[in-house]
Amino acid sequence: MNIQDIHNLFLQCSSLSIDTRKIEKNSLFFAIKGENFDANTFAKEALDLGALFVVIDNKSYFIDERTILVENSLETLQELAKFHRAYLGLPIVALTGSNGKTTTKELIKVVLSKKFRTKATIGNLNNHIGVPLTLLSFTKETEIGIVEMGANHQKEIEFLCQIAQPDFGYITNFGKAHLEGFGGVEGVIAGKSEMYQYLAANQKTVFVNLEDPIQIEKSKGINSFTFGVKKENTDLNIQEITADPFVNVTYDNFVIESHLIGLYNANNINAAVAIAEYFEVKESDIKAAIENYIPANNRSQMIQKGLNEIILDAYNANPSSMAVAITNFLQLNNSNKIMILGDMFELGNESLYEHKVIVDSLAEQNQALCFLIGKSFYANQIQKENLRFFETFDSLAVYLKDFKFDSNTILIKGSRGMALERTLDYIS
């Protein structure tokens, strides 16, 4: 069966799933092999649960005419997504970067939704499986698609662009993330820039933040729409940004008061404004969309517990995002500051060094009491009155049982694997 035939069957289905726990009636189920399981074994269960068809790549699990046998289920899913993208022919905005991808994607979605029927990547389904699933969620009713692309090694963005075939692209930044897979910062820049190379080769458009010299350099020669702060020679000039702690952005003498915390979120807002301006969304709608956006899922959330004000940013962390979060936090006018910081993962051979850089920077300030959790921070422990080190979360939890939080402003940040949102249970 060729990909067009499979696409015809897909169009007959109500939805697509790779997880039998999320099967819907009349859906199409793809049996994708994982590291510790073979989803082919769930083919019969998927049909019993209401799937209209199942795609498998192991003939031992063939059932009847509802079973589509292919050479490789994952590759077929990717080819189906590419075919469906061409079938729809809608404009697609793609974005990648080291920090801020998901927040920027959500902001772009809310502003463009003011004018267009818009669909975007759900959560962080941004890899070789998530991008195809995103594309296959778009329908003939979708007027603009937004596709987030993540990567932890080179050639991954290139591959995802070949599937999604974006018309527009934006790179949030080039930071110290996934250094282990990329082989260092230069590898990160090369890997993320694969989006620029695709857009250039296909004569598409890139959105460029003129605050970032790497974006300026790597986007040369590509059709671009630019934005920057107090920049005259740009398509969108942001007049002013402030953050204490919420970010306010002024452009065209138009003030947007957001619910996002920290100056590092200003570029995310600016990018969404620029893209909305490019697509001629009304300024009043842009303002309303961004001002009504409330961050969730442990991303720069402001939480009040008792007399304590908490900035919860525990979804992810790398040296770049950690540094800007700390800098912004220390600039707040609040007193009684506490930072609860967890290890940063996927840094490879640079891990101990990058954690040492953070520790050394914290040792130079006396504005905040700092709890540093995880093996990498613990390996860099030093004796300083306002720095306290814990090798595991459990050891922190024991300490916090007897610690009294009292009218504190608290920053909680660490890699997802640290699950630092658990700290909230000890703050009252």
MOVEN-V670806 format. One record per helix or strand. SS is the DSSP state (2 for helix, 1 for strand). FROM is the first residue (numbers start at 0). TO is the last residue. Records with the same first field share a line. If there is no record, write none. Layout:
SS=FROM-TO ; FROM-TO
This chain:
2=2-11 ; 19-21 ; 38-47 ; 58-60 ; 72-87 ; 100-111 ; 129-136 ; 155-163 ; 178-181 ; 184-191 ; 193-200 ; 212-217 ; 262-277 ; 282-290 ; 318-330 ; 347-362 ; 374-377 ; 392-399 ; 415-417 ; 419-425
1=15-16 ; 27-29 ; 32-32 ; 37-37 ; 52-55 ; 66-68 ; 90-95 ; 117-119 ; 143-147 ; 167-170 ; 204-208 ; 222-228 ; 235-242 ; 245-250 ; 253-260 ; 300-304 ; 307-312 ; 336-341 ; 367-372 ; 386-389 ; 408-412
